[in-house]
Amino acid sequence: MREALELLESSDEAHERIAARTGTGASDAPRRHFTRVTGRPPEGHRRTFDTR
């Protein structure tokens, strides 16, 4: 999960691709897992760190 968080914070890569790359699953499962663990969806986490 830590690697997925870091990639969401530092890249524009789609969260589905990050999930597949980091082994957190495929389909909707990684999004639900991420939301359960962090309390927000991947897009919300990424927006927190978006400086553009």
C-alpha positions in Angstrom: 0.0 0.0 0.0 2.9 2.4 0.8 4.2 2.1 -2.8 0.7 2.8 -4.2 0.4 5.9 -2.0 3.7 7.2 -3.1 2.9 6.7 -6.8 -0.5 8.4 -6.4 1.3 11.4 -4.7 4.1 11.7 -7.3 2.7 10.5 -10.7 -0.2 11.0 -13.0 -0.5 7.3 -13.6 -4.1 5.9 -13.4 -4.9 4.4 -10.0 -6.0 1.2 -11.8 -2.5 0.9 -13.3 -0.8 1.7 -10.0 -2.9 -1.1 -8.4 -1.9 -3.6 -11.0 1.8 -2.5 -10.8 2.0 -2.7 -7.0 0.1 -5.9 -6.6 -2.9 -4.4 -4.8 -5.3 -6.0 -7.3 -7.3 -5.2 -10.3 -10.8 -4.0 -11.1 -12.8 -2.2 -8.4 -11.2 -4.2 -5.5 -8.1 -2.0 -5.1 -10.2 1.2 -5.0 -12.4 -0.2 -2.3 -9.3 -1.5 -0.4 -7.6 1.9 -0.7 -10.7 3.7 0.5 -11.1 1.4 3.4 -7.4 1.8 4.5 -7.0 5.5 3.9 -10.6 6.8 4.4 -10.7 8.4 0.9 -10.6 7.2 -2.7 -7.4 7.2 -4.7 -8.5 10.4 -6.5 -9.1 12.2 -3.3 -5.6 11.2 -2.0 -4.0 12.4 -5.2 -5.8 15.8 -5.0 -4.3 16.3 -1.6 -0.8 16.3 -3.1 -1.6 17.9 -6.5 0.4 21.1 -6.8 -0.6 22.0 -10.3 
